[in-house]
Amino acid sequence: MLQITEVDIYYGDVQAIKEVDLNVGENEIVFLLGSNGGGKSSLLRAISGIVPIQNGQILFKNERIDGLTPWDIAELGLIQVPENRQLFPLMTVLENLQLGAYSRRARGRKEKELELVFELFPILKERANQVAGTLSGGEQQMLALGRGLMSAPSLLMLDEPSFGLAPKVTYMLFDAIAAISRQGIPILVAEQNVNVVLPLAKRGYVIETGQIVLEGTSKELTNNDHVRQAYLGM
């Protein structure tokens, strides 16, 4: 469904992403594991059309999308839930969710998607009229994920969903991500929290200094000495 081939990204003279290959198939959860500054966010922003690529290509549903605007990419159903949530803090929970269904493709499915969001996150239904900026960090992350679902994604990209969350809330959130996957939505998760992402996905990639240094199944990467030392502290 998503295929990235030999992608390079530069910020001025600095190369942030180097010849990256990555793919996400139908009904898959794929993780992109790496520490801060490793290139995870740059790659996701490039896929979303926010950052231009200098070399390579990005295909979505067998259609080349590098060079399209972020709006056009979102209309195709490729949706990113950004790092740090980026909510509208002075708007209510419901208003934030409704903005997620702003695109043409999502408007006709707004009620169905809202029902799914409230099923996954009952606390958001309870607090539908509460201003988003007054929610806890975990509730704000639920809202950010819910807003992404309101866009009726064909593929969902999550950038550091566990950032700043307590362990209990993180595991609750990843249970919801697993439930979203069971709805048939492929997911690409960029994370550095190995303990939650490895059990969730069947396969993934490790990115360091802008390059994919490892790829394989979750079991293979869990047993890899480099991953165990660098990310699991073993």
Summary of the structure (lengths in Angstrom):
residues: 234
radius of gyration: 17.2
end to end distance: 34.8
largest distance: 49.4
contacts: 780
relative contact order: 0.19
helix: 39%
strand: 27%
